[in-house]
């Protein structure tokens, strides 16, 4: 058997099955989402379905070519591919086409291309290259700084393109870092900061500061074993501090111009932090030092929320988040897409209305239904059973990648596998989450199913590289 034939034979059939199934389901539902009495066949190159079929053929050809190439080339070219993509991302900030408020598309002749999609592949490859080096340790300052830099450079460049949705995908790499030895407390901290961000948006910085102080007080008790004592002291302090707004509005201070409650609490927090730091330096209390650093970082975040919300996020993204969090009621405005999407999915029932029989789909009630909202077409025409089948395929795809990555004897293959499984999971979770109303609408495609040539090609290349790497190292 020739080397080329051997590579194809060793390719994992379950991954190929999931890929082919999702691509075909996506193509069929793209046709359904644009279908009308005047539309042509699924192979009509003048329609989105026909163009998607062309990209499917190109992508399959690219995947086959990748399997034919010696997979060691990806380890050699990882840094240069990453560097070239970073340059493309930087250039796109200034010359990119403005689509829906973001400058994330480059025009290459008749084809529009999104470098942010390519950057997920090159970032995954460079992370695998850096972290698979002999002696690498993620829990050292040097190791963590190197991986953080690899992730942050493309992430910040994508934010500079005002493509915040694609930048969120990079947060998923934290699960790979956890697998490679990063402390689980980093994930806990991430959850804490997300909670503070949402609490500040929906309530006030004052409430967020009380929440932060309360959680850290309880955490100190858990780590030291003094749970009951810490809980009582923390509860007493938080209760007392919560009366600051009422005290400021009382008659006692009615003739005085008082600062906002959060600034009063900030002053008190500064004094307490100073006392704690004195204890840290005097008794070398590393736990107190860590919790103090977290507290200061939390305060910085709380007082930065307004700036991030008003200046980093785009206007339509702010409105979508406000609607999702219940800060505004707007079912006919920015919340229209999600409302119509949920109606379409709900109307499908258990078995669906049938192929090309979806009323929400046929009459175009859901904008962007062939791209970001392709899943609601599945829900309406194929019902709960069809939706569950699609979700099962994604779960199988992701779990299979993780399983093969764990079995690999090669660190580069394992880390790359975890990286791409994180990318697939983030796209899958966010996209389906926004179609059912549990995530804000941030505009990222559903892998292999959403209409779009650059998206389909990049996801295919991403998966094909892993199949090639895994086949080479299969025992």
ROZAKOL-322855 format. One record per residue (C-alpha): residue in three letters; z, y, x. Coordinates in steps of 0.1 Angstrom, whole numbers, padded with zeros to 4 digits, always signed. Layout:
ALAZYX/...
This chain:
UNK+0000+0000+0000/UNK-0010+0034+0014/UNK+0017+0061+0020/UNK+0003+0083-0008/UNK+0003+0055-0033/UNK+0039+0046-0023/UNK+0051+0081-0030/UNK+0036+0081-0064/UNK+0051+0047-0072/UNK+0086+0058-0061/UNK+0085+0089-0083/UNK+0112+0087-0109/UNK+0096+0077-0142/UNK+0125+0091-0164/UNK+0120+0126-0150/UNK+0083+0124-0155/UNK+0088+0111-0190/UNK+0111+0140-0199/UNK+0087+0165-0183/UNK+0056+0152-0202/UNK+0075+0149-0235/UNK+0088+0185-0233/UNK+0055+0199-0222/UNK+0037+0182-0251/UNK+0063+0192-0277/UNK+0061+0228-0264/UNK+0023+0229-0266/UNK+0023+0215-0302/UNK+0049+0240-0313/UNK+0031+0269-0296/UNK+0001+0260-0317/UNK+0023+0258-0348/UNK+0039+0292-0341/UNK+0004+0310-0340/UNK-0013+0288-0366/UNK-0031+0305-0395/UNK-0060+0296-0417/UNK-0084+0314-0393/UNK-0070+0299-0361/UNK-0091+0274-0341/UNK-0081+0241-0325/UNK-0052+0235-0301/UNK-0079+0235-0273/UNK-0093+0269-0281/UNK-0090+0288-0248/UNK-0090+0321-0268/UNK-0057+0312-0283/UNK-0022+0309-0268/UNK-0022+0271-0275/UNK-0055+0267-0256/UNK-0043+0289-0227/UNK-0011+0269-0225/UNK-0031+0236-0224/UNK-0051+0250-0194/UNK-0018+0259-0177/UNK-0005+0224-0185/UNK-0034+0209-0166/UNK-0030+0233-0137/UNK+0007+0226-0135/UNK+0003+0188-0136/UNK-0023+0191-0108/UNK+0002+0212-0088/UNK+0029+0186-0094/UNK+0006+0158-0082/UNK-0003+0178-0051/UNK+0034+0184-0043/UNK+0041+0146-0045/UNK+0012+0140-0021/UNK+0026+0164+0005/UNK+0052+0153+0031/UNK+0084+0166+0015/UNK+0099+0175+0049/UNK+0078+0207+0048/UNK+0102+0222+0023/UNK+0131+0221+0047/UNK+0109+0237+0074/UNK+0095+0265+0052/UNK+0126+0272+0031/UNK+0136+0304+0049/UNK+0101+0319+0051/UNK+0093+0311+0015/UNK+0126+0328+0005/UNK+0118+0358+0026/UNK+0083+0361+0012/UNK+0096+0359-0024/UNK+0123+0385-0017/UNK+0095+0408-0005/UNK+0076+0402-0037/UNK+0107+0410-0057/UNK+0112+0442-0038/UNK+0076+0453-0042/UNK+0076+0445-0080/UNK+0104+0470-0085/UNK+0079+0498-0077/UNK+0045+0485-0087/UNK+0054+0459-0113/UNK+0040+0461-0149/UNK+0064+0474-0175/UNK+0068+0447-0201/UNK+0095+0451-0228/UNK+0114+0476-0206/UNK+0114+0456-0173/UNK+0092+0460-0143/UNK+0091+0423-0134/UNK+0054+0413-0137/UNK+0027+0416-0109/UNK-0009+0416-0120/UNK-0030+0392-0098/UNK-0065+0397-0111/UNK-0067+0383-0147/UNK-0033+0366-0143/UNK+0002+0382-0147/UNK+0028+0366-0125/UNK+0066+0370-0125/UNK+0081+0366-0090/UNK+0116+0361-0105/UNK+0105+0326-0116/UNK+0094+0317-0081/UNK+0126+0331-0066/UNK+0146+0303-0083/UNK+0127+0277-0063/UNK+0129+0295-0030/UNK+0166+0304-0035/UNK+0174+0267-0043/UNK+0155+0256-0012/UNK+0172+0280+0011/UNK+0207+0271-0003/UNK+0199+0235+0003/UNK+0188+0243+0039/UNK+0218+0264+0047/UNK+0244+0242+0031/UNK+0231+0209+0045/UNK+0234+0221+0081/UNK+0259+0201+0103/UNK+0294+0215+0101/UNK+0288+0238+0071/UNK+0319+0244+0050/UNK+0318+0264+0018/UNK+0355+0272+0019/UNK+0353+0292+0051/UNK+0346+0329+0051/UNK+0314+0325+0071/UNK+0301+0296+0048/UNK+0309+0314+0016/UNK+0294+0347+0028/UNK+0262+0330+0038/UNK+0257+0313+0005/UNK+0268+0344-0015/UNK+0242+0365+0005/UNK+0214+0340-0003/UNK+0222+0342-0040/UNK+0229+0379-0043/UNK+0198+0392-0026/UNK+0172+0380-0052/UNK+0198+0385-0080/UNK+0202+0422-0072/UNK+0164+0427-0067/UNK+0158+0412-0101/UNK+0184+0435-0116/UNK+0165+0463-0099/UNK+0135+0452-0119/UNK+0156+0456-0150/UNK+0152+0419-0157/UNK+0189+0412-0164/UNK+0183+0380-0182/UNK+0166+0362-0153/UNK+0194+0375-0130/UNK+0220+0357-0152/UNK+0205+0324-0143/UNK+0218+0328-0107/UNK+0254+0327-0120/UNK+0247+0290-0127/UNK+0246+0282-0090/UNK+0284+0284-0091/UNK+0285+0248-0105/UNK+0265+0236-0074/UNK+0289+0255-0051/UNK+0319+0238-0069/UNK+0303+0204-0063/UNK+0299+0212-0026/UNK+0336+0221-0023/UNK+0342+0256-0036/UNK+0376+0260-0052/UNK+0376+0255-0089/UNK+0397+0287-0092/UNK+0366+0307-0085/UNK+0352+0295-0118/UNK+0385+0303-0135/UNK+0382+0338-0120/UNK+0347+0341-0133/UNK+0359+0332-0168/UNK+0388+0358-0165/UNK+0364+0386-0155/UNK+0340+0377-0184/UNK+0370+0378-0207/UNK+0380+0412-0194/UNK+0345+0425-0198/UNK+0342+0415-0234/UNK+0378+0426-0242/UNK+0371+0460-0227/UNK+0339+0464-0247/UNK+0354+0453-0280/UNK+0388+0468-0278/UNK+0398+0492-0249/UNK+0406+0492-0212/UNK+0443+0495-0221/UNK+0443+0461-0240/UNK+0423+0445-0211/UNK+0449+0457-0186/UNK+0477+0441-0207/UNK+0457+0409-0209/UNK+0451+0409-0172/UNK+0488+0415-0163/UNK+0499+0389-0188/UNK+0477+0362-0175/UNK+0485+0368-0139/UNK+0522+0369-0147/UNK+0520+0334-0163/UNK+0498+0322-0134/UNK+0525+0332-0110/UNK+0551+0312-0129/UNK+0528+0281-0130/UNK+0522+0282-0093/UNK+0559+0287-0083/UNK+0573+0263-0109/UNK+0593+0291-0126/UNK+0573+0289-0159/UNK+0601+0299-0183/UNK+0614+0327-0163/UNK+0580+0342-0156/UNK+0570+0338-0192/UNK+0601+0357-0204/UNK+0597+0385-0179/UNK+0560+0388-0185/UNK+0564+0389-0223/UNK+0591+0415-0221/UNK+0570+0437-0198/UNK+0538+0434-0218/UNK+0557+0441-0251/UNK+0573+0472-0236/UNK+0541+0485-0221/UNK+0522+0480-0254/UNK+0543+0508-0270/UNK+0527+0534-0246/UNK+0501+0546-0272/UNK+0527+0548-0299/UNK+0550+0567-0276/UNK+0523+0592-0267/UNK+0516+0599-0303/UNK+0552+0604-0313/UNK+0569+0638-0319/UNK+0585+0636-0285/UNK+0551+0644-0268/UNK+0534+0661-0297/UNK+0533+0695-0278/UNK+0520+0679-0246/UNK+0485+0670-0235/UNK+0490+0634-0224/UNK+0464+0613-0205/UNK+0449+0582-0221/UNK+0471+0552-0224/UNK+0450+0532-0199/UNK+0456+0559-0172/UNK+0493+0559-0178/UNK+0493+0521-0175/UNK+0471+0525-0143/UNK+0498+0548-0128/UNK+0525+0523-0136/UNK+0504+0494-0122/UNK+0499+0514-0090/UNK+0536+0516-0085/UNK+0542+0479-0093/UNK+0513+0470-0069/UNK+0529+0490-0041/UNK+0562+0471-0046/UNK+0544+0438-0046/UNK+0525+0446-0015/UNK+0558+0455+0002/UNK+0570+0420-0007/UNK+0538+0405+0006/UNK+0541+0421+0040/UNK+0578+0415+0043/UNK+0580+0379+0032/UNK+0544+0368+0039/UNK+0539+0357+0003/UNK+0503+0345+0002/UNK+0504+0337-0036/UNK+0515+0373-0044/UNK+0488+0386-0021/UNK+0461+0366-0038/UNK+0473+0375-0073/UNK+0475+0412-0063/UNK+0439+0411-0050/UNK+0428+0395-0083/UNK+0447+0422-0102/UNK+0430+0450-0083/UNK+0396+0435-0087/UNK+0403+0431-0124/UNK+0413+0468-0127/UNK+0381+0478-0109/UNK+0360+0457-0133/UNK+0379+0471-0164/UNK+0372+0507-0154/UNK+0336+0499-0145/UNK+0326+0483-0178/UNK+0313+0515-0193/UNK+0292+0522-0163/UNK+0277+0487-0161/UNK+0271+0486-0199/UNK+0255+0521-0200/UNK+0236+0521-0167/UNK+0228+0485-0157/UNK+0218+0470-0191/UNK+0188+0483-0209/UNK+0191+0499-0243/UNK+0178+0469-0263/UNK+0202+0446-0244/UNK+0232+0468-0251/UNK+0223+0468-0288/UNK+0219+0431-0289/UNK+0253+0425-0273/UNK+0269+0450-0297/UNK+0254+0431-0326/UNK+0265+0397-0312/UNK+0301+0409-0306/UNK+0303+0424-0340/UNK+0305+0459-0327/UNK+0276+0469-0349/UNK+0260+0455-0381/UNK+0222+0456-0378/UNK+0205+0427-0395/UNK+0172+0446-0398/UNK+0171+0462-0364/UNK+0179+0446-0330/UNK+0195+0416-0348/UNK+0164+0409-0368/UNK+0150+0383-0344/UNK+0182+0363-0344/UNK+0187+0366-0381/UNK+0151+0353-0388/UNK+0155+0326-0362/UNK+0186+0312-0378/UNK+0170+0314-0412/UNK+0140+0294-0398/UNK+0162+0267-0382/UNK+0185+0265-0412/UNK+0156+0261-0436/UNK+0144+0230-0417/UNK+0172+0209-0430/UNK+0176+0174-0417/UNK+0140+0163-0413/UNK+0121+0196-0413/UNK+0093+0210-0435/UNK+0066+0192-0415/UNK+0040+0202-0389/UNK+0023+0235-0398/UNK+0044+0238-0430/UNK+0071+0262-0418/UNK+0071+0294-0439/UNK+0090+0315-0415/UNK+0067+0303-0388/UNK+0034+0306-0407/UNK+0041+0341-0419/UNK+0053+0354-0386/UNK+0088+0364-0395/UNK+0102+0357-0361/UNK+0089+0379-0332/UNK+0081+0362-0299/UNK+0082+0328-0316/UNK+0058+0312-0291/UNK+0078+0324-0261/UNK+0116+0331-0262/UNK+0121+0318-0298/UNK+0100+0286-0296/UNK+0130+0265-0305/UNK+0132+0279-0340/UNK+0097+0265-0347/UNK+0111+0231-0338/UNK+0141+0236-0360/UNK+0120+0247-0390/UNK+0092+0222-0389/UNK+0110+0192-0374/UNK+0145+0198-0387/UNK+0178+0186-0373/UNK+0163+0154-0360/UNK+0135+0172-0340/UNK+0160+0197-0326/UNK+0184+0169-0316/UNK+0155+0151-0299/UNK+0146+0182-0279/UNK+0182+0188-0269/UNK+0185+0151-0259/UNK+0155+0154-0237/UNK+0170+0183-0218/UNK+0203+0166-0215/UNK+0186+0135-0202/UNK+0165+0156-0177/UNK+0196+0174-0164/UNK+0218+0144-0162/UNK+0191+0123-0145/UNK+0186+0150-0118/UNK+0224+0151-0112/UNK+0226+0113-0111/UNK+0197+0110-0086/UNK+0211+0139-0065/UNK+0245+0121-0063/UNK+0229+0089-0052/UNK+0208+0106-0025/UNK+0219+0100+0011/UNK+0203+0133+0021/UNK+0224+0165+0017/UNK+0193+0187+0014/UNK+0181+0166-0016/UNK+0215+0165-0032/UNK+0221+0203-0030/UNK+0186+0211-0041/UNK+0190+0188-0071/UNK+0222+0204-0082/UNK+0206+0239-0078/UNK+0176+0231-0101/UNK+0199+0213-0126/UNK+0219+0245-0127/UNK+0187+0265-0133/UNK+0175+0242-0161/UNK+0209+0242-0177/UNK+0212+0280-0177/UNK+0178+0284-0193/UNK+0184+0257-0218/UNK+0219+0269-0228/UNK+0210+0306-0230/UNK+0177+0302-0247/UNK+0189+0278-0274/UNK+0221+0297-0277/UNK+0203+0330-0285/UNK+0181+0313-0311/UNK+0212+0301-0330/UNK+0231+0333-0326/UNK+0258+0324-0301/UNK+0243+0342-0271/UNK+0228+0377-0268/UNK+0190+0379-0268/UNK+0181+0385-0232/UNK+0146+0371-0231/UNK+0144+0340-0209/UNK+0120+0311-0216/UNK+0128+0276-0226/UNK+0117+0254-0197/UNK+0084+0236-0202/UNK+0082+0246-0238/UNK+0079+0284-0240/UNK+0044+0299-0238/UNK+0037+0313-0203/UNK+0017+0302-0173/UNK+0039+0314-0145/UNK+0070+0300-0162/UNK+0055+0265-0168/UNK+0040+0264-0133/UNK+0072+0274-0115/UNK+0094+0250-0135/UNK+0069+0222-0128/UNK+0069+0230-0090/UNK+0107+0231-0091/UNK+0110+0197-0106/UNK+0081+0182-0086/UNK+0097+0192-0053/UNK+0129+0173-0063/UNK+0109+0142-0074/UNK+0092+0143-0040/UNK+0124+0147-0021/UNK+0142+0120-0040/UNK+0113+0095-0037/UNK+0113+0100+0001/UNK+0150+0092+0005/UNK+0153+0065-0021/UNK+0169+0034-0006/
